Amino acid sequence: MNLSDPVMITVTRGDDVIMEAEGSYDIRVTHEGGRTRVNIIDSRLGGVLCNRLAIEYMTINMPFIGIQAREV
């Protein structure tokens, strides 16, 4: 498997940064029960960083990805 170029991903909830990392990720966006959710998987290690995280929006400006999580 060929990995993508590394990206810098930042996940925030309100003004709090809940995750900031650089690497290659498999980012899957789904829509469940009226909510947009994201799964973030580390492509190199296979580990799940976020599972079904409810989000407000996601911005992509390569190599930067920003995700605003919903308030709980």
N, C-alpha and C positions, 0 to 999 in steps of 0.2 A: 504494500500500500504506500502510495506517495502522500506525504504530509503536506499540508498547505504552508504557505509562508507564515511565520509567527505574527500574531496580532497582540495588541494590548487591550485587555477587556477590563471594564470597570462596571461593577454592579452597585447601585446606590438605592437606599430607601430613605426618602426625604433628603436631608442633608448628610446622612450617615453613609459612608462607604462600607459596604458589607463584604466586598471582594474586589481585589485588584490583582491581576496576574498577567504575565506575558507567556505566550506559547501557542500551540496549535490546538484548536478546539472544534468539536462537532457541536454545533448549536442548532437545536431543534425547537421550532416554535409551533405550538398547537393551540387550538381553541376548544376549551372544555367548559361546559356549564355556564356559558356567557362570559368567560374570562379567558384572556390570552395568557398562556403559560410558556415557560422556556425550560429546556433541559440543556445543561452544559456539560459536555464530556471531554476530558483531556484525551486528545488523540494519541499522544505518546504513551501515556500510562494506562489508559482505559478507565481511569477513575471518574466517577460522577461528582462534579463540583456543585451543581444545582439540579434538583429534581422537581419538576413541576412547579417551579417558582412563578407565582402570579405576578405579571408585570403590567405597567402602564404603557410603556413604549420602549423601543429599541432604536438606537441611531448607529449608523455605520458610515465611517469616513476612514477608509483603510489607511493605515493599519489599526485604527482605533475603533473599538466597539463599546458603546455605552448602553447600559440597560437600567431603566428606572423601575424598581420593584414597587408593587402596590403596598400601601400602608396596611398593617395588620388590623 
